[in-house]
Amino acid sequence: MADIKSIDGLDAAGKRVLVRVDFNVPVKDGVVTDDTRIRAALPTIQKLVADGARVVLMSHLGRPSGEGFEGAFTLRPAAQRLSELLGRPVVFATDTVGPDAKAKAASLRDGDVLVVENLRFDKREKKNDPAFCEELAKLGEAYVNDAFGTAHRAHASTAGVAALLPAYAGYLMQREVGTLAGMLENPKRPFVAILGGSKVSDKIKVIDALMDRCDTLVIGGGMCFTFLLAQGKAVGTSLKEEDWVERAAAMIAKAQERGVKLLLPVDVVCADRFAEDAETVTVSVDDVPGDMMGLDIGPETAKLYAAAVAEAGTVFWNGPMGVFEMRPFEAGTKAVAEAVAENEQADTIIGGGDSVAAVNKFGLADRMTFISTGGGASMELVQGEALPGVEALR
């Protein structure tokens, strides 16, 4: 992090500071239903307000078409929630770089906060269009990126505008990059990595990168069945990627070569169909019925995984162990989440996405050392890839 300029070095008093935040939050009936990401940005916003900056916030929300305003994706509810959390008025502009945004940015006073409308209402945002970058840059005199969740995208608001204004990293960005990079460079041992999710193809680069650094690699979720196939086991109608069996076999061999303990399920919860009310049976991985699919790790596997987590000095977890959204298939993910929460001596890092949803569902979020706000971004950082939004701040 030493080569990234921190917001602490920004003399913000009286300046318009353009801040990229991640307010991509769920909204229902005009109300934010989960404000985690807004809260995550508060330290940076509060610091700028306290310093007397004129704060201009920009974010995307959802996946609008890019052809102009769409009511379902307006940032107005996020601005209202921010106002409640800050305990002060927040101005809202009904456009992004248009007349309303320009006028409201120009009339800000020291300590005021403005949120401009959804960046992705303009298709030029995702294209990192130079003209759009220049229009955004005119809204501020300095730029702060505090949106780690979008740092893997080379968009106008994350990369382009950083080249046009003095650029700094906000506190959330610094914490995310510092925590994940620190975990990779100097983890407390043993380092246990837990990877779940549906597909090996989505996680192969992460598995590869972690294999060089961790002591134990735990595999769960739908992708475990491709590994079980590689071990010559029958997996019934479970999710599998035939094209990736060979790669999975190579990973098993690589783990042996490196002396990395690779843990795969020993039992699974199977169902006759993908449904909450399906018929279920718990079986050894050697006895998966031909007409059933595995939808969670079994209780013996959960014990095995929990024991590995209990001994860890560092835990990195990305991806659920099963279909935790359905009650009959949540036990494996819950057991792993509880094991991670119970190891209070370890640095426990939750790598975004569904794992965050899981620890929230089971009420364990406040017992983790660090929860990443960026699923895709955290995965790319762990894979060792350069993130455009971070590189732009160097």
C-alpha positions in Angstrom: 0.0 0.0 0.0 3.0 2.3 0.4 2.9 3.3 -3.3 -0.8 4.3 -3.2 -1.6 7.8 -2.0 -3.9 7.8 1.0 -6.7 10.2 1.7 -4.8 11.2 4.8 -2.4 13.1 2.5 -5.2 15.1 0.9 -5.7 18.7 2.0 -9.5 18.7 1.3 -10.6 21.9 3.0 -12.8 24.0 0.7 -12.1 21.7 -2.3 -14.7 19.8 -4.3 -13.7 16.1 -3.8 -15.1 13.6 -6.3 -15.5 10.2 -4.6 -16.2 6.9 -6.2 -18.2 4.9 -3.7 -19.9 1.5 -4.1 -23.6 2.1 -3.4 -24.7 -0.8 -5.5 -27.2 -1.9 -2.8 -30.4 -3.9 -2.9 -33.5 -1.6 -3.0 -37.1 -2.7 -2.6 -40.1 -0.3 -3.0 -37.7 2.7 -2.9 -36.0 1.6 0.3 -32.5 0.2 0.8 -32.8 -3.3 2.2 -29.1 -3.9 3.1 -26.9 -0.8 3.7 -23.7 -2.7 4.4 -21.9 -1.0 1.5 -23.1 2.5 2.4 -21.9 2.0 6.0 -18.5 0.8 4.6 -18.0 4.1 2.9 -18.8 6.2 6.0 -15.3 6.6 7.5 -14.1 8.2 4.2 -17.1 10.4 3.8 -17.0 11.5 7.5 -13.3 12.3 7.2 -13.9 14.6 4.2 -16.9 16.3 5.8 -14.9 16.9 9.0 -12.0 18.4 6.9 -14.4 20.8 5.2 -14.4 19.3 1.8 -17.3 19.7 -0.6 -18.1 16.0 -1.2 -19.4 14.8 -4.6 -20.3 11.1 -4.5 -20.7 8.9 -7.5 -21.7 5.2 -7.9 -23.4 2.7 -10.1 -26.4 0.6 -9.0 -27.6 -2.6 -10.8 -27.3 -3.1 -14.5 -29.3 -0.4 -16.4 -29.2 -0.4 -20.2 -27.1 2.7 -20.4 -29.6 4.6 -22.4 -30.7 7.1 -19.7 -32.8 7.2 -16.6 -34.4 4.0 -15.3 -36.5 4.3 -12.1 -35.6 0.9 -10.8 -31.9 1.8 -10.7 -32.0 5.3 -9.3 -29.5 6.2 -6.5 -32.0 8.4 -4.7 -32.9 5.7 -2.0 -29.1 5.2 -1.4 -28.7 9.0 -1.0 -31.6 9.0 1.5 -30.1 6.2 3.5 -26.7 7.9 3.6 -28.4 11.1 4.9 -29.9 9.0 7.8 -26.6 7.4 8.6 -24.7 10.7 8.5 -27.4 12.5 10.4 -27.2 15.5 8.0 -28.8 16.5 4.7 -27.5 14.9 1.5 -28.1 16.7 -1.8 -29.2 14.6 -4.8 -28.6 15.4 -8.4 -31.1 13.9 -11.0 -28.4 13.5 -13.6 -24.7 12.4 -13.5 -22.7 15.0 -15.4 -25.7 17.1 -16.7 -26.9 20.6 -15.7 -28.4 19.5 -12.4 -25.2 17.8 -11.2 -23.1 20.7 -12.4 -25.3 23.3 -10.7 -25.5 21.4 -7.4 -21.7 20.7 -7.3 -21.0 24.3 -8.0 -23.3 25.5 -5.1 -21.9 23.1 -2.5 -20.5 24.7 0.7 -17.7 23.3 2.9 -18.9 20.0 4.6 -21.8 19.5 2.2 -22.4 16.1 0.5 -23.9 15.6 -3.0 -24.8 12.2 -4.6 -25.1 12.3 -8.4 -27.3 9.9 -10.3 -26.3 6.4 -11.4 -23.1 6.4 -13.4 -24.4 3.5 -15.6 -27.3 5.5 -16.9 -24.7 6.7 -19.3 -23.1 3.9 -21.4 -19.9 5.9 -21.7 -19.1 5.0 -18.0 -18.4 1.3 -18.8 -16.5 2.2 -22.0 -14.1 4.5 -20.0 -15.0 7.1 -22.6 -12.5 10.1 -22.5 -15.2 12.8 -22.9 -17.2 11.3 -20.1 -14.1 11.1 -17.9 -13.5 14.8 -18.5 -17.1 15.7 -17.6 -16.8 13.7 -14.4 -13.5 15.3 -13.6 -15.1 18.8 -13.8 -17.2 18.0 -10.8 -14.2 17.8 -8.5 -10.7 19.2 -7.8 -9.4 16.0 -6.3 -10.5 12.3 -6.7 -10.9 9.6 -4.1 -11.6 6.0 -4.9 -13.3 4.1 -2.1 -15.1 1.5 -4.2 -13.0 -1.6 -3.9 -15.9 -3.7 -5.2 -15.5 -2.1 -8.7 -11.7 -1.8 -8.7 -11.3 -4.7 -11.2 -13.2 -2.7 -13.8 -11.4 -0.1 -16.0 -14.4 2.3 -16.1 -14.5 6.0 -16.3 -15.2 6.5 -12.6 -12.7 4.0 -11.4 -9.7 4.4 -13.8 -10.2 7.2 -16.4 -11.0 10.1 -14.0 -8.1 9.2 -11.8 -5.7 10.2 -14.5 -7.3 13.7 -14.7 -7.3 14.7 -11.0 -4.9 14.3 -8.0 -6.0 10.7 -7.0 -6.2 9.1 -3.5 -7.4 5.9 -1.9 -10.2 6.1 0.6 -10.1 4.1 3.9 -12.2 1.2 2.6 -10.0 0.8 -0.5 -6.8 0.9 1.7 -8.2 -1.6 4.1 -9.3 -4.0 1.4 -6.1 -4.0 -0.6 -3.9 -3.9 2.6 -5.8 -6.9 4.2 -5.9 -9.1 1.1 -2.3 -8.3 0.0 -1.1 -8.8 3.6 -2.8 -12.2 3.8 -1.1 -13.3 0.6 2.4 -11.9 1.5 2.7 -12.8 5.1 -0.2 -15.0 6.5 -0.2 -16.3 10.1 0.3 -20.1 9.7 -1.3 -22.5 9.2 -3.1 -20.7 6.3 -6.4 -22.4 5.5 -8.2 -21.4 2.3 -11.8 -22.5 1.9 -13.3 -22.4 -1.6 -16.8 -23.2 -2.6 -19.3 -22.2 -5.3 -20.7 -24.0 -8.2 -17.9 -24.2 -10.9 -14.2 -25.2 -10.9 -13.9 -23.1 -14.1 -14.8 -19.9 -12.1 -12.2 -20.6 -9.4 -9.3 -22.4 -11.1 -7.0 -19.3 -11.1 -7.8 -18.7 -7.4 -7.1 -22.4 -6.6 -3.9 -22.1 -8.5 -2.8 -18.9 -6.7 -3.7 -20.2 -3.2 -2.0 -23.5 -3.8 1.3 -21.7 -3.8 0.6 -20.0 -0.5 -1.7 -22.0 1.8 -1.1 -25.0 4.0 -4.6 -26.5 3.7 -7.1 -26.1 0.8 -10.7 -26.9 1.6 -13.1 -27.5 -1.4 -16.9 -27.5 -1.1 -19.9 -26.4 -3.1 -20.9 -27.7 -6.6 -17.3 -27.6 -7.8 -16.3 -30.4 -5.4 -18.1 -32.9 -7.7 -15.7 -32.2 -10.6 -12.8 -33.0 -8.1 -14.6 -36.2 -7.0 -15.0 -37.2 -10.7 -11.2 -36.7 -11.0 -10.8 -39.2 -8.2 -12.9 -41.7 -10.2 -16.1 -41.4 -8.1 -19.6 -41.4 -9.5 -21.5 -38.2 -8.7 -25.0 -39.0 -10.0 -26.8 -36.0 -11.4 -24.7 -33.5 -9.4 -23.4 -30.4 -11.1 -20.1 -31.3 -12.9 -17.8 -29.9 -15.5 -16.6 -32.8 -17.6 -14.1 -30.5 -19.5 -12.4 -29.6 -16.2 -11.9 -33.1 -14.7 -8.4 -33.3 -16.1 -7.5 -29.9 -14.6 -9.0 -30.9 -11.3 -6.9 -34.1 -11.3 -3.8 -31.9 -12.1 -4.7 -29.8 -9.0 -4.9 -32.8 -6.8 -1.5 -33.9 -8.0 -0.1 -30.3 -7.5 -1.3 -30.3 -3.9 0.5 -33.5 -3.2 3.7 -32.2 -4.8 3.5 -28.9 -2.8 2.7 -30.6 0.5 -0.6 -28.8 0.6 -3.4 -30.7 2.4 -6.3 -30.8 0.0 -9.6 -31.6 1.7 -12.5 -32.9 -0.3 -15.9 -34.1 0.9 -16.2 -37.6 2.4 -20.0 -37.4 2.5 -22.7 -35.3 0.8 -26.4 -34.5 1.2 -28.2 -35.6 -2.0 -31.6 -34.7 -3.3 -33.9 -36.1 -6.0 -34.3 -32.6 -7.4 -33.2 -29.0 -6.9 -36.0 -27.9 -4.5 -36.6 -27.0 -0.9 -39.1 -29.9 -0.5 -37.0 -32.5 -2.3 -36.4 -36.0 -0.9 -32.9 -36.0 0.7 -30.4 -38.6 1.7 -26.9 -38.3 3.3 -24.4 -40.7 1.8 -20.7 -41.4 1.5 -19.1 -39.9 -1.6 -18.6 -43.5 -2.7 -22.3 -44.1 -2.7 -24.0 -41.2 -4.5 -27.2 -42.6 -6.1 -27.2 -42.4 -9.9 -30.5 -40.5 -10.0 -29.7 -37.9 -7.2 -27.6 -34.7 -7.0 -25.4 -33.5 -4.2 -26.5 -30.1 -2.8 -24.4 -29.8 0.4 -21.4 -31.3 2.2 -22.4 -33.9 4.8 -22.0 -33.9 8.6 -18.7 -35.9 8.6 -17.2 -33.5 6.0 -18.4 -30.5 8.0 -16.6 -31.9 11.1 -13.4 -32.5 9.0 -13.5 -29.0 7.6 -14.3 -27.4 11.1 -11.3 -29.3 12.6 -8.9 -27.8 9.9 -10.3 -24.3 10.5 -9.9 -24.7 14.3 -6.1 -25.1 13.8 -5.7 -22.2 11.4 -3.7 -19.0 12.0 -5.3 -17.4 8.8 -8.6 -18.4 7.1 -9.6 -17.1 3.7 -13.2 -18.2 2.7 -14.9 -17.6 -0.6 -17.9 -19.6 -1.7 -20.6 -21.6 0.1 -20.4 -25.3 0.8 -23.9 -26.0 -0.6 -27.2 -24.4 -1.6 -27.3 -22.5 1.7 -30.3 -20.5 0.6 -32.5 -23.6 1.0 -32.9 -24.9 4.5 -32.3 -28.6 3.8 -28.9 -27.7 2.3 -27.6 -25.0 4.6 -26.0 -27.1 7.3 -22.6 -27.4 5.7 -22.1 -23.7 5.0 -23.4 -22.9 8.5 -21.0 -25.4 10.2 -18.0 -23.9 8.3 -19.2 -20.3 9.1 -19.5 -21.2 12.8 -16.0 -22.8 12.8 -14.5 -19.7 11.3 -16.3 -17.5 13.8 -15.2 -19.7 16.7 -11.5 -19.4 15.9 -10.9 -16.1 17.5 -7.1 -16.4 17.4 -7.0 -16.5 13.6 -7.2 -13.7 11.0 -10.5 -14.6 9.3 -11.1 -13.0 5.9 -14.4 -13.5 4.0 -13.8 -12.9 0.3 -17.0 -11.3 -0.8 -20.0 -12.6 -2.7 -22.2 -15.5 -1.3 -19.9 -16.1 1.6 -20.8 -12.6 2.9 -24.5 -13.4 2.4 -24.0 -16.7 4.4 -22.2 -15.1 7.4 -24.9 -12.4 7.5 -27.7 -15.1 7.2 -26.2 -17.0 10.2 -25.6 -13.8 12.2 -21.8 -14.3 12.4 -20.5 -11.2 10.4 -19.4 -9.4 13.5 -17.2 -12.3 14.5 -15.0 -12.2 11.4 -11.8 -10.2 11.3 -12.5 -8.8 7.8 -15.3 -9.0 5.3 -14.5 -7.9 1.8 -17.0 -5.8 0.0 -15.7 -6.9 -3.4 -16.4 -10.4 -4.7 -14.9 -10.2 -8.2 -12.3 -7.7 -7.1 -11.1 -9.7 -4.1 -10.8 -12.8 -6.3 -8.8 -11.0 -8.9 -6.5 -9.6 -6.3 -6.0 -13.0 -4.8 -5.2 -14.4 -8.3 -2.4 -11.9 -8.5 -4.0 -9.8 -11.2 -3.6 -6.0 -11.3 -6.8 -4.1 -10.6 -7.3 -1.1 -12.8 -8.9 0.9 -10.0 -6.0 0.3 -7.8 -3.3 0.8 -10.4 -4.8 4.2 -11.3 -4.0 5.4 -7.7 -0.3 4.4 -7.9 
